[in-house]
Amino acid sequence: MPQRRRTAVTVTLIAALAVSAAGCDGIEIEVPAGSLPAPVSIAPVPSASAGQPRYVCSTVYKILTEGAVRLAEHTANDDAAGLQKTFADMAGQVTAAAEQSADPAQRDAADEIAAALTEASRQPDPEAFLTGEFATIGQKIDGTCA
């Protein structure tokens, strides 16, 4: 194929693609909530700091962050039972993290978080907790993260 013809074909293809792309304004692609991984992971690294306040805080924050991603999926699917189960799972994980803390005040704060999550898991409308107290629940442990 001569060079002129290749250039003409290339220019024609580019023009056709540009016209096609111009017609795509307003097209939305819907992505299911659970199909993407969590955007950030603050997973604590097991080390000599395990049980220390900052490590326990990182663990609790990780549980809340990863739980929020799972909760979003259940909310998108209007799955109250899934919300309840996720809150119960998170409560168990926070309780386990609290048991590792060397700081009694931090254990108490983490236990408060776990109790609130447990209560949410028993509510007939767990989405009310999700749109309410859940947004600030992590603040209960903030003061103990020295």
Sequence and secondary structure as in RCSB ss.txt:
>XXXX:A:sequence
MPQRRRTAVTVTLIAALAVSAAGCDGIEIEVPAGSLPAPVSIAPVPSASAGQPRYVCSTVYKILTEGAVRLAEHT
ANDDAAGLQKTFADMAGQVTAAAEQSADPAQRDAADEIAAALTEASRQPDPEAFLTGEFATIGQKIDGTCA
>XXXX:A:secstr
  HHHHHHHHHHHHHHHHHHHHTTTT      GGGS  S       STTTTSHHHHHHHHHHHHHHHHHHHHHHH
HTT HHHHHHHHHHHHHHHHHHHHH S HHHHHHHHHHHHHHHHHHH S HHHHHHTGGGGTTHHHHTT  
